[in-house]
Amino acid sequence: MAASKIAITIEDKLLKQIDILVKSNYFPNRSKAIQAAVAEKLSRLERSRLAQECAKLDPDFEQSLAEEGFSAEMETWPE
């Protein structure tokens, strides 16, 4: 996977927490720790966005769409 170098500014408190994780071998280095944190945050935002979009759906309408055409198919299914 291609990677790009970037420079960031991070609070000392956060950096100390990252360093503790690296020293305890939870992450191999600072870069991997920060990559994991960013990936997790982006994943959470995406799931949140999906949940917000799903909340806009009308359950009754969605159910009617799911069942659309079933009555005709039910007649052709063996008992």
C-alpha positions as CSV (number, residue, x, y, z in Angstrom):
1,M,0.0,0.0,0.0
2,A,1.3,3.4,-0.9
3,A,2.0,5.8,2.0
4,S,2.7,9.5,2.3
5,K,4.7,11.3,4.9
6,I,3.0,14.2,6.6
7,A,3.9,16.5,9.5
8,I,1.4,16.9,12.4
9,T,1.3,18.9,15.5
10,I,0.1,16.9,18.5
11,E,-0.4,17.8,22.2
12,D,2.3,16.6,24.5
13,K,-0.2,14.6,26.6
14,L,-1.4,12.6,23.5
15,L,2.2,12.0,22.4
16,K,3.1,10.6,25.8
17,Q,0.1,8.3,25.6
18,I,1.2,7.1,22.2
19,D,4.7,6.6,23.4
20,I,3.5,4.4,26.3
21,L,1.6,2.3,23.8
22,V,4.7,2.0,21.6
23,K,6.9,1.1,24.6
24,S,4.5,-1.6,25.6
25,N,4.6,-3.0,22.1
26,Y,1.0,-2.4,21.5
27,F,2.1,-0.6,18.3
28,P,5.5,-0.9,16.6
29,N,6.0,2.8,16.3
30,R,4.3,6.2,16.5
31,S,3.4,6.2,12.9
32,K,1.4,3.0,13.1
33,A,-0.3,4.2,16.3
34,I,-1.5,7.4,14.6
35,Q,-2.5,5.5,11.5
36,A,-4.7,3.2,13.5
37,A,-6.3,6.1,15.4
38,V,-7.1,7.9,12.2
39,A,-8.5,4.8,10.5
40,E,-10.7,4.0,13.5
41,K,-12.0,7.6,13.7
42,L,-12.8,7.6,10.0
43,S,-14.6,4.2,10.3
44,R,-16.7,5.5,13.2
45,L,-17.6,8.6,11.3
46,E,-18.7,6.5,8.3
47,R,-20.8,4.2,10.5
48,S,-22.4,7.3,12.1
49,R,-23.2,8.7,8.7
50,L,-24.7,5.4,7.6
51,A,-26.8,5.3,10.8
52,Q,-28.0,8.9,10.2
53,E,-29.0,8.0,6.7
54,C,-30.8,4.9,7.8
55,A,-32.7,6.9,10.4
56,K,-34.3,8.9,7.6
57,L,-35.9,5.8,6.1
58,D,-39.6,5.1,6.5
59,P,-39.8,1.5,8.0
60,D,-43.3,0.9,6.6
61,F,-42.2,2.0,3.1
62,E,-39.1,-0.1,3.2
63,Q,-41.1,-3.1,4.3
64,S,-43.5,-2.7,1.5
65,L,-40.6,-2.5,-1.0
66,A,-39.1,-5.7,0.5
67,E,-42.4,-7.5,0.2
68,E,-43.2,-6.2,-3.3
69,G,-43.8,-9.0,-5.7
70,F,-43.8,-11.7,-3.0
71,S,-47.5,-12.4,-3.4
72,A,-47.0,-13.5,-7.0
73,E,-44.0,-15.6,-6.1
74,M,-45.8,-17.2,-3.2
75,E,-48.3,-18.7,-5.7
76,T,-45.6,-20.5,-7.6
77,W,-43.7,-21.9,-4.6
78,P,-44.5,-25.5,-3.7
79,E,-46.1,-26.1,-0.3
